[in-house]
C-alpha cells in the first residue's frame, strides 16, 4: 500500500511542477459549491435546495405544484423530511419525463418521494417541497434529481 501511495504522490507532484495547480483549485471550488447546496444543473434547469425541514405530515403535491392535494401522516417512529427545491428553467431545457427525486442518508440508504414531476418547463421558475418518509433522527446526505446530486449535510439539522 505504501508503494501505491508514493506513486500517487509522485504523480501529483509532477502535475504541480507543470503548473496544474490552478486546475485542482478550480475543481475544489466547484466541489465546495456543490457541497454548500449551490445550484448543480441539469442542462437548462438550475436547481437549488432552499431548506430541509421535519414534520409529522406532508402534502404529496406534484412538481411544479398543481391540483394534486393528497396529504399523508407518518407512523410511530417515522417523520417526513421535507426538502424544498427552487428551479429555474433556461432556454436550453428540453422538456422530457423526469424520474422522482431520491435522498440518501449517511449510511447510503435511499429514500423515495411519492411526489413526481409534471410538465416541467411549463413555467420559468417554481419551487417544490418533496416529502421523504424516513425513520426519526435520520441524517440526510444527498438529494438526487436525474443526474444532479446536491449535498444536504449542511442544511439537514435533523
C-alpha positions in Angstrom: 0.0 0.0 0.0 2.9 2.4 0.7 4.2 1.9 -2.8 0.9 2.9 -4.4 0.6 5.9 -2.1 4.1 7.0 -3.1 3.3 6.6 -6.7 0.2 8.8 -6.4 2.2 11.5 -4.6 4.9 11.4 -7.2 2.2 11.6 -9.9 0.6 14.6 -8.3 4.0 16.3 -7.6 4.7 16.0 -11.4 1.4 17.9 -12.1 2.2 20.5 -9.6 5.7 21.1 -11.1 4.0 21.6 -14.5 1.7 24.3 -13.2 -1.5 22.3 -13.0 -2.4 23.6 -9.5 -4.9 26.1 -10.8 -6.9 23.2 -12.3 -7.1 21.5 -8.9 -8.0 24.7 -7.2 -10.9 25.3 -9.6 -12.1 21.8 -9.1 -12.0 22.3 -5.4 -14.0 25.5 -5.7 -16.6 23.7 -7.9 -16.9 20.8 -5.5 -17.3 23.1 -2.5 -20.1 25.0 -4.3 -22.0 21.8 -4.8 -21.3 20.7 -1.2 -22.8 24.0 0.0 -26.1 23.3 -1.7 -25.5 25.7 -4.5 -27.0 25.1 -7.9 -25.9 22.0 -9.7 -27.6 21.8 -13.1 -29.4 19.5 -15.4 -28.9 21.1 -18.9 -31.1 24.1 -18.9 -32.6 23.5 -15.4 -31.0 25.2 -12.4 -31.6 23.5 -9.1 -31.1 25.0 -5.6 -32.1 23.4 -2.3 -33.5 26.2 -0.1 -34.3 24.2 3.1 -34.8 20.9 4.8 -37.5 20.6 7.5 -39.1 17.7 9.5 -42.8 17.2 10.0 -45.3 14.5 11.1 -47.5 15.2 8.0 -46.9 16.3 4.4 -48.6 17.4 1.2 -47.9 14.9 -1.6 -48.3 17.5 -4.4 -46.7 17.2 -7.7 -43.9 19.4 -9.1 -44.5 22.1 -10.2 -47.4 22.3 -7.8 -50.7 21.6 -9.4 -54.1 20.2 -8.5 -52.9 17.1 -6.6 -53.9 17.9 -2.9 -53.3 14.5 -1.3 -51.6 14.5 2.1 -50.0 11.9 4.4 -49.1 11.3 8.0 -46.3 9.3 9.5 -46.4 6.1 11.6 -44.8 5.9 15.0 -41.0 6.2 14.7 -41.1 8.0 11.4 -41.1 11.6 10.2 -41.2 13.4 6.9 -38.0 15.0 5.7 -39.3 17.9 3.6 -36.7 19.1 1.0 -37.6 22.4 -0.7 -36.0 22.9 -4.0 -36.1 26.1 -6.3 -35.9 25.5 -10.0 -35.2 27.9 -12.9 -35.9 26.8 -16.4 -33.5 28.1 -19.0 -33.7 28.2 -22.8 -31.5 25.0 -23.1 -34.0 22.9 -21.2 -35.7 20.2 -23.3 -38.9 19.0 -21.6 -38.9 15.3 -21.1 -40.3 12.9 -18.4 -38.2 13.1 -15.2 -37.8 10.5 -12.5 -38.9 11.2 -9.0 -36.2 12.6 -6.7 -34.5 10.5 -4.1 -32.4 11.2 -1.0 -29.6 9.2 0.5 -28.7 9.1 4.2 -25.3 8.9 5.8 -25.4 5.1 5.8 -26.1 5.0 2.0 -29.8 4.1 2.2 -32.1 5.6 -0.4 -35.5 7.1 0.3 -38.1 7.9 -2.3 -40.8 10.6 -2.6 -44.3 10.0 -3.8 -44.3 13.4 -5.5 -43.5 13.4 -9.2 -42.5 15.9 -11.8 -45.4 17.0 -14.1 -44.9 19.3 -17.1 -41.5 20.7 -16.0 -40.8 23.7 -18.2 -44.4 25.0 -18.3 -43.3 27.9 -16.0 -39.9 29.6 -15.9 -39.4 29.4 -12.1 -41.0 27.3 -9.5 -40.4 25.8 -6.1 -41.4 22.3 -4.8 -41.3 20.6 -1.5 -40.5 16.9 -1.7 -41.6 14.7 1.2 -39.4 11.7 2.1 -40.7 9.3 4.8 -37.7 8.5 7.0 -37.0 6.9 10.4 -36.9 9.6 13.2 -33.4 11.1 13.5 -32.2 10.1 10.0 -29.5 12.5 8.8 -29.8 13.2 5.1 -26.7 13.3 3.0 -27.6 13.8 -0.7 -30.6 14.8 -2.9 -30.6 13.2 -6.4 -32.6 14.7 -9.2 -31.9 13.0 -12.5 -28.1 13.4 -13.0 -27.7 16.2 -10.4 -26.7 15.5 -6.8 -26.9 18.1 -4.0 -25.2 17.7 -0.7 -27.8 18.2 2.1 -25.4 17.8 5.0 -25.1 21.5 5.8 -28.9 22.0 5.5 -30.2 19.0 7.4 -30.0 19.6 11.2 -32.4 16.6 11.8 
